[in-house]
Amino acid sequence: MLKKYVTALIIAILATSCATHEKTASPADRLDSVAREYVKLGLSIGQFDGDFVDAYYGPDSLRPAKTDTSHFPKEALLQKTSALKHVLATFAPDAAPDTLARRAEWLTAQLTAFERRIQLFSGTLVPFDSESKELFDAVAPVYEEQYFKDLIAKLDRLLPGQGSIPERYQKLANHFLIPQNKIDTVFRTAIAEARKRTLAHYTLPVGEDFKLEYVRDKPWSGYNWYKGNYKSVIQINISQPIYIERAIDLACHEGYPGHHVYNALLEKNLFRGKGWTEISLYPLFSPQSLIAEGSANYGISMAFPGDEQREFCKSVLIPVAGLDTAMSYAYFKALTIRSALNYARNEVARGLLDHGMSDREAKRWLTDYCLLSEKGASDYLRFIRKYRSYVINYNYGQDIVKKYIESESGTTADAGRRWKRFEALLSNENKASDLLKK
């Protein structure tokens, strides 16, 4: 059955490619046709799975007609996905130009993620690491609990006061909680600075812009909804406590040089510049997300290298928020350790999804090691249940991007080279395995 479907698909692709040509379609034309079929398939899956399509700004002609969504056509969608992968296998490196082969390889990895998400959406699960490999092209390292205990011991020596470490950390952090009536001013100040620093290195498309919105009751702290035509909607969840460093974190991660810049550069350079239709579809559960989240997190240190985030907070954002700068040095030292503790989030997700970890134990890890408040821990459990192995994209994704960028351009010694390499990363189809082998 699949063989017949593959044959029919190849014939359809060749017919489409040849529609405006008298001669046989070129490999590039055939790959362009596969790309259009890939987009159609992704949008079709998105009709059933509401979390599947994060962004689409391609032609309306590729959007599927409205359909009855009461029954999920699992087998038909898997068959279409497999058929496209069979066609892409004909673009092997020894049988096509490097650009086509690399593009076909990227599409194949994306389609592997399609297969896993289809299975997951229909209730067929695999172990955490297998899931992340198929969805995001990466398997995050495993850390035993002692690793986090050792980091917490370092934090214990740093934090002032008496009591448990989470309580002492929270007491310190509360000095830098942004008042609700200052959130908009602080965020707009942070985004403006992040944008200025990014524009010092990049020429962004004319007309690029974003709309800033504040929302409540979400499992995430910030989100970028890319709308196409170089426009984004950036949402900040204000039902969670927002501390001063998060203004810069989210300004960079969601905006500059993070998600907004990443999507704008892909649209400009690949969709509009090269006519690569596939890039107009951003499937959330795919290898593209590891690059997106990893680069967005690493983008914070691109825009604010070394101690510049702390210094900008101390000299600008903390005063704007009407807060006292007195304990800022100790707070940012604690944040450095807390950043390393973020891998505990992966272990909580592994525990919940693979090993039957209880909610109570998960919350203990999230409060004791991730230093989240009770509400923060509850929100993150919601995040894990919704996004599952997606959690690795933030910490392991960041580490993959960091190693890739700094392997050739160093840390802060040559900022120009780092920005150039980072721009190339944001402007091309990449996946984790590409970065790891370089």
C-alpha positions in Angstrom: 0.0 0.0 0.0 2.8 2.4 1.0 4.7 1.6 -2.2 1.7 2.5 -4.3 1.2 5.7 -2.4 4.9 6.7 -2.8 4.7 6.0 -6.5 1.6 8.1 -6.8 3.1 10.9 -4.8 6.3 11.0 -7.0 4.1 11.2 -10.1 2.1 14.0 -8.6 5.2 15.9 -7.6 6.7 15.5 -11.0 3.5 16.6 -12.6 3.3 19.7 -10.4 6.9 20.5 -11.1 6.5 20.2 -14.8 3.3 22.2 -15.0 5.1 25.2 -16.3 8.0 23.4 -18.0 8.1 21.5 -21.2 11.2 19.5 -20.1 11.7 17.2 -17.2 11.6 18.9 -13.8 14.9 19.8 -12.3 15.9 18.4 -8.8 15.3 21.9 -7.4 11.8 22.0 -8.8 11.0 18.5 -7.4 12.3 19.5 -4.0 10.2 22.7 -4.1 7.2 20.5 -4.8 8.0 18.2 -1.8 8.3 21.4 0.3 4.8 22.4 -0.7 3.5 18.9 0.2 5.3 19.2 3.5 3.5 22.4 4.3 0.2 21.1 3.3 0.7 18.0 5.5 1.8 20.1 8.5 -1.2 22.4 8.2 -3.5 19.3 7.9 -2.1 17.9 11.1 -2.6 21.3 12.7 -6.3 21.1 12.0 -6.5 18.3 14.6 -3.6 19.1 16.9 -4.0 22.7 18.0 -0.4 22.9 19.3 1.2 21.6 16.2 1.5 24.8 14.1 3.3 27.6 15.9 3.4 29.9 12.9 2.5 30.0 9.2 3.0 32.8 6.8 3.0 31.1 3.4 0.5 31.2 0.6 -3.2 30.6 1.4 -3.3 28.2 -1.5 -1.5 25.6 0.6 -4.0 25.8 3.5 -6.3 22.7 3.6 -10.0 23.0 3.3 -11.9 22.8 6.6 -12.5 19.2 7.6 -14.4 17.2 10.2 -12.0 17.0 13.1 -14.0 14.5 15.2 -11.8 11.6 14.0 -8.0 11.9 13.9 -6.8 10.2 10.6 -3.6 8.8 12.2 -2.8 6.1 9.6 -3.4 8.4 6.6 -1.2 11.1 8.0 1.6 8.7 8.9 1.4 7.3 5.4 1.7 10.7 3.8 4.6 11.5 6.1 6.4 8.3 5.2 5.8 8.8 1.5 7.4 12.3 1.6 10.4 10.8 3.4 10.8 8.2 0.7 10.8 10.9 -2.0 13.3 13.0 0.0 15.6 9.9 0.2 16.3 10.4 -3.6 18.1 13.6 -2.8 21.1 11.8 -1.3 24.4 13.8 -1.0 26.0 11.8 -3.8 23.1 12.3 -6.1 22.3 16.0 -5.7 24.0 19.4 -5.1 24.9 19.9 -1.5 22.3 22.6 -0.9 19.5 20.3 -2.1 20.8 17.4 -0.1 21.1 19.5 3.1 17.6 20.9 2.6 16.2 17.4 2.0 18.0 16.2 5.2 16.4 19.0 7.2 13.0 18.3 5.8 13.4 14.6 6.6 14.2 15.3 10.2 11.2 17.6 10.4 9.0 14.8 9.0 10.4 12.3 11.5 9.1 14.7 14.2 5.8 14.8 12.4 5.6 11.0 12.7 6.4 11.1 16.4 3.9 13.9 17.1 1.2 12.1 15.2 1.8 9.0 17.4 2.0 11.0 20.6 -1.2 12.9 19.8 -3.0 9.6 19.3 -1.7 8.2 22.6 1.3 6.1 21.5 4.2 7.0 23.7 7.9 6.2 23.8 10.6 6.9 26.5 11.5 10.5 27.1 14.9 10.3 25.4 13.5 8.5 22.3 10.8 11.1 22.1 13.2 14.1 22.3 15.5 12.5 19.7 12.7 12.0 17.2 11.0 15.4 17.9 14.1 17.6 18.4 17.0 15.7 17.1 18.7 15.6 20.5 19.0 13.6 23.7 19.9 15.7 26.8 22.4 14.5 29.3 21.2 12.8 32.5 22.1 14.2 35.9 21.8 12.4 39.2 20.3 14.2 42.2 23.7 14.6 43.8 24.8 16.9 41.0 22.0 19.4 42.0 22.7 18.9 45.7 26.3 20.0 45.1 25.2 23.1 43.3 22.7 23.9 46.1 25.6 23.6 48.6 27.4 26.4 46.7 24.3 28.5 46.8 24.0 27.8 50.6 27.4 29.4 51.1 26.3 32.5 49.1 22.8 33.3 50.3 22.4 35.6 53.3 20.2 34.9 56.3 18.9 31.8 58.0 16.4 29.1 57.1 16.0 26.7 54.1 17.8 27.5 50.9 14.6 28.0 48.8 13.3 30.4 51.5 16.5 32.4 51.6 16.7 32.5 47.8 13.1 33.7 47.6 13.7 36.3 50.2 16.6 37.7 48.2 14.7 37.5 45.0 11.8 39.3 46.4 14.0 42.4 46.6 13.9 42.4 42.8 10.3 41.6 42.1 8.9 44.1 39.6 5.8 45.9 40.9 2.8 45.3 38.7 2.4 49.0 37.9 6.1 49.1 36.6 6.0 45.9 34.5 5.2 47.6 31.2 7.8 50.4 31.6 10.5 48.0 32.6 9.8 45.6 29.7 9.7 48.3 27.1 13.0 49.7 28.4 14.6 46.2 28.3 13.3 45.5 24.8 14.4 48.8 23.5 18.0 48.2 24.8 18.0 44.6 23.4 16.9 45.9 20.0 19.5 48.7 20.0 22.2 46.2 20.7 21.0 43.8 18.1 20.7 46.5 15.4 24.3 47.5 16.1 25.3 44.2 14.4 22.3 43.3 12.1 20.3 45.1 9.5 16.8 43.7 10.0 14.1 43.7 7.4 12.4 47.1 6.8 9.1 47.2 8.7 10.0 44.6 11.3 8.1 45.2 14.5 6.3 43.6 17.4 3.2 44.1 19.6 3.6 43.7 23.3 0.7 42.1 25.2 0.2 41.0 28.8 -1.7 37.8 29.6 -2.6 35.6 32.5 -3.0 32.0 33.5 -0.5 30.5 31.1 2.0 27.6 31.8 4.8 29.8 30.3 6.3 33.1 31.3 6.6 34.6 27.8 5.7 33.6 24.2 6.4 35.0 20.7 3.7 34.5 18.1 5.3 35.2 14.7 2.7 36.6 12.3 4.8 36.9 9.1 5.8 40.1 7.2 8.4 40.5 9.9 5.8 41.1 12.6 5.4 39.4 16.0 3.1 39.4 19.0 5.1 39.1 22.2 3.1 38.0 25.2 4.2 38.2 28.9 2.4 36.2 31.5 1.9 38.5 34.4 0.1 36.0 36.6 3.5 34.7 37.5 5.9 36.8 39.6 8.4 38.7 37.3 11.8 39.5 38.7 14.1 42.1 37.3 16.4 39.8 35.3 13.5 38.3 33.5 12.8 41.6 31.8 16.1 41.2 29.9 15.8 37.5 29.6 12.4 37.7 27.9 13.3 40.9 25.9 16.2 39.0 24.3 14.6 35.5 24.2 11.2 36.5 22.7 12.5 39.6 20.8 16.1 40.6 20.1 18.1 38.7 19.0 15.8 35.8 19.9 12.6 34.4 18.4 11.5 37.6 16.6 14.8 38.1 14.9 15.2 34.4 14.1 11.8 34.2 12.4 12.3 37.5 10.6 15.7 36.4 9.2 14.4 33.0 8.1 11.5 34.7 6.3 13.7 37.3 4.7 16.6 35.0 3.6 14.9 31.7 2.9 11.2 32.2 2.2 11.4 35.5 0.3 15.1 35.4 -0.7 15.2 31.8 -2.0 11.6 30.8 -2.3 11.9 27.9 0.2 8.2 27.3 1.0 8.9 24.9 3.9 10.3 27.6 6.1 7.0 29.5 6.2 5.6 26.7 8.4 7.0 26.5 11.9 5.9 23.2 13.5 6.4 23.6 17.3 7.3 19.9 17.9 10.2 19.7 15.5 14.0 20.0 15.4 13.5 23.7 14.5 12.4 24.3 18.0 15.7 23.3 19.6 17.5 25.8 17.4 14.8 28.4 18.1 14.8 28.0 21.9 18.6 27.3 22.2 19.5 30.4 20.2 16.9 32.6 22.0 18.4 31.7 25.3 22.0 32.1 24.1 20.9 35.4 22.6 20.7 36.8 26.1 24.5 36.6 26.5 25.0 37.7 22.9 23.2 41.0 23.6 24.4 41.3 27.2 27.8 39.5 27.5 29.7 39.0 30.7 28.4 41.2 33.5 26.5 43.5 31.2 23.0 42.1 32.1 23.7 42.7 35.8 25.1 46.2 35.2 22.2 47.3 33.0 19.7 46.0 35.6 21.6 47.8 38.4 22.0 51.1 36.5 18.8 51.3 34.5 16.1 48.7 35.2 16.2 48.4 39.0 15.8 52.2 39.3 13.1 52.3 36.7 11.2 49.6 38.7 11.6 51.7 41.8 13.7 49.0 43.6 16.8 49.1 45.7 20.1 48.1 44.1 21.8 47.2 47.4 21.7 43.4 47.1 22.0 43.1 43.4 25.6 41.7 43.3 24.6 38.8 45.6 21.4 38.2 43.6 23.1 37.9 40.3 25.8 35.6 41.7 22.9 33.4 42.9 21.3 33.5 39.5 24.5 32.1 37.9 24.2 29.0 40.1 20.4 28.8 39.5 21.0 28.8 35.8 23.1 25.6 36.1 20.3 24.1 38.2 17.9 24.3 35.2 18.8 20.8 34.1 16.8 19.6 37.1 13.7 20.5 35.0 14.7 17.8 32.5 15.0 15.3 35.3 11.5 16.2 36.6 10.1 15.7 33.1 11.9 12.4 32.7 10.7 11.3 36.1 7.1 12.2 35.4 6.9 10.8 31.9 9.1 7.7 32.3 9.4 6.7 35.9 6.1 7.5 37.6 7.4 10.3 39.7 4.6 11.7 41.8 3.4 15.3 41.7 4.6 15.7 45.2 8.1 14.6 44.4 8.2 16.6 41.2 7.2 19.7 43.2 10.0 19.0 45.7 12.6 19.0 42.9 11.2 22.1 41.4 11.2 24.0 44.7 14.4 22.6 46.2 16.6 22.5 43.0 14.9 24.9 40.5 14.0 27.3 43.3 10.5 27.9 42.0 7.8 29.2 44.2 4.8 26.9 44.9 2.8 28.6 42.1 5.9 28.4 39.9 6.2 24.7 40.5 2.6 24.1 39.8 2.8 26.1 36.6 5.8 24.2 35.4 4.1 20.9 36.0 1.4 22.2 33.7 4.1 23.0 31.2 5.6 19.5 31.3 2.3 17.8 30.8 1.5 20.0 27.8 5.0 20.2 26.2 6.7 17.0 27.5 10.3 16.6 26.2 10.2 20.1 24.8 11.9 21.1 28.1 15.3 20.1 26.8 15.3 22.8 24.1 15.9 25.6 26.7 18.9 24.3 28.6 20.5 21.6 26.3 19.6 23.6 23.3 21.3 26.7 24.7 24.4 24.6 25.5 24.5 23.2 22.0 24.3 26.7 20.4 26.8 28.1 22.9 29.4 25.4 22.0 28.8 25.8 18.3 29.1 29.6 18.4 32.1 29.8 20.7 34.0 26.9 19.2 35.2 29.2 16.4 34.5 32.7 17.7 35.4 32.6 21.4 33.3 34.0 24.2 33.7 37.8 24.4 37.1 38.4 22.8 35.8 38.8 19.3 32.2 40.0 19.5 32.0 40.7 15.7 32.8 37.2 14.8 30.3 35.8 17.3 27.5 38.0 16.0 28.3 37.0 12.4 28.3 33.3 13.2 25.1 33.7 15.2 23.4 35.5 12.3 24.4 32.6 10.0 22.8 30.2 12.4 19.6 32.2 12.6 19.4 32.5 8.8 19.6 28.9 7.7 17.9 25.5 8.1 19.9 23.9 11.0 19.3 21.1 13.5 21.0 19.9 16.6 23.0 17.1 15.0 24.4 19.6 12.4 25.8 21.8 15.2 27.1 18.9 17.3 29.2 17.5 14.5 31.0 20.8 13.7 
